[in-house]
Amino acid sequence: MKDALGVIYLARATEGLDAFRRFAESYTSHPAGTEHDLVVIYKGFTSNEDLNAARRLFSGISQLGIELDDSGFDIGSYLLAAERLAHRHLVFLNTHSTIEQAHWLCHLYRHGRSDGCGIAGAMGSYESLYNSISYLEAVIFAAAEATGRQAEQLARHFDFLLPRFRPDWYKPAQKNGLLTRFLAQAANIASRRRQRDRLRRFGSLRGSALIWPGAPEFDIQDFPQFPNPHVRSNGFLVRREHFLTLRDIDFKSKQDANLFESGRNSITAKFRRAGLAAILVGANGDAFQIEDWPSSRTFRLDDQSNLLIADNHTRAFAAMSEGSKSAHTLMTWGEYAGEFPNLPKLGFQFRKGASAPAQNHERSIRANSFADPAKHTQADDREVH
């Protein structure tokens, strides 16, 4: 049985020992519920001292170790590891992943190995970086001129983004006297001027590089527009032989890694075009088809109480203000998750398509029909709208 299932955890050196410790503790405290081999990828360690410290965290756990350099991003490392292993099915967990439920692997494996399933994950999303990056860029520029209720709503819903651009909005409130109001209005005018100057100093920075300091500028045209269903790569199960058909992909940039997860030729899109389903599995053991993902109570949905596997993004969402949670849920699920009447849309739409992004036709296709889905047309994108 163990030869049939391998669990690969990526211990990337630059992320630090705390992340490895958090995973190891969650792994030992939540029984998997089915036999498997645990494989730890020790990635990017440049000293024996650091490597040995990481290995000690797993010393009480039966596991295989693979050492790799720090190239190729997460997915590149997964592909290299898959080439060295012989398991029929593989589960991939990134550095920040933690197990949230007993029998987690039993649930994931039971659904993921079924005929017709191409990929089974703990989290999914309808988000498109094409829409989200454009929207957040518009928020930044709107904040330069916003006053009154629009300023209030922008400040409330984008406190994860705007303090860098409008720090005056987040200073402690002062007493509401006449002089104070006058001074506040004057300060607001001055702040708007400083905001315009600050944006000018960013020069040619746009999109992702403007939104996330230090990020590369993504070509958003490479991402399908919303809704863009995809399984998130923090925790997913695939058949090894299917996964290895993707090994010719060269991961040279962060954009390449993002495209693998949610681009036009994402791993989810490739499996779906081959007639294989993409499903989510919740902590309750239920499987969710794509059209049911918004009711799964997993990633950025309600209290995320049905998460089988968590990561740094789910933990960040749980810690957000209610306004920021609304903004992230809008970008991730749009109107499929409900209405957002108080959230400034700035002319952007995250509407439901003519129908939910269904995969009903995929359910009757058997897994052994997998073929390399190298070709892709505009019709493939329209399928999920």
Secondary structure, 3 states (H helix, E strand, C coil): CHHHEEEEEEEEHHHCHHHHHHHHHHHHHCCCCCCCEEEEEEECCCCHHHHHHHHHHCCCCCCEEEEECCCCHHHHHHHHHHHHCCCCEEEEECCCCEECCCCHHHHHHHHHCCCCEEEEECCEECCCHHHHHHHHHHHHHHHCCCCHHHHHHHHHHCCCCHHHCCHHHHCCCCCCCHHHHHHHHHHHHHHHHHHHHHHHHCCCCCHHHHHCCCCCCCCHHHCCCCCCCEECCCEEEEEHHHHHHHCCCCCCCHHHHHHHHHCCCCHHHHHHHCCCEEEEECCCCCEECHHHHHHCCCCCCCCCCCCCEECHHHHHHHHCCHHHHHHHHHHHHHHHHCCCCCCCCCCCCCCCCCCCCCCHHHCCCCHHHCCCCCCCCHHHHHCCC
